[in-house]
Amino acid sequence: MMVTRAVQPLLPLCQRMFPSRLAGLSMALLKATALELAILAGHLLLYPSGIIQERHAHALPIPPGAATLPTEAKPPVILVHGFIDNRSVFVLLRRNLAQHGRQHIESLNYSPLTCDIRTAAKLLGRHIEELCERTGQPRVDVVGHSLGGLIARYYVQRLGGDLHVRTLVTLGTPHSGTRVAPLANAHPIVRQMRPGSELIEELREPAPGCRTHFVSFWSDLDPLMDPLETACVDHPDLLAHNIRVSGIGHLALPVHPAVATGIRQALDLAQPAAPADAPTGGLTVA
């Protein structure tokens, strides 16, 4: 970008007022905010298309005589949206997964009038068990954005869902509760997502033998997570891998192609590594 002469005299003052590290953060925040606004605008256009629950799909039959490779079928994937949202948030992620070999992908729409995470978790459980029966697969993978990840975690950890869920990927999910937007406490589900709530304390209880592998993507510029690290899974009994994403905000997590690549890699792990051996580090996308 070209700096005009009119701006040049201001540069020394800006450098004194804003250290380089802070200036870099401010620029990253500005870019992330612009991206969030663009994604929000696009999502508002797509939102009506995701209001109606999708029809159940079936795996495509293999034509007679077609050559097949002796590879294990990948588990179905269920996508669970966040608070006051619907399945349209996953349009790009769903396409990405399908282009890379996932043949059976479904989205769960729960009502925006839902007032209890436990109720939504039971609904998810019924959907997963029906999907397993319909496809003949013993387990599925789940990707949950924001509240959707908390609903899926409750099903896995508190309702025996680890029997049916192989891998749970969460995107910007307040696993330990978030303090953002105190005025939103009027909604009972928001109260359940607060630190110290009865539901959050339930998720702190022991979960010995949990068979599900957790992968949590959390953003260092997520304005809905307070504190930011609440989007990490921190539980001694859970096999969890937390991945820090730098440069994008909350709405971009289920949309950004770099995050989609990370999700695919997480789902394609045949045998999850032990916590001590799991890779660390982060993902810089902007």
Disulfide bonds with the S-S distance in Angstrom:
none
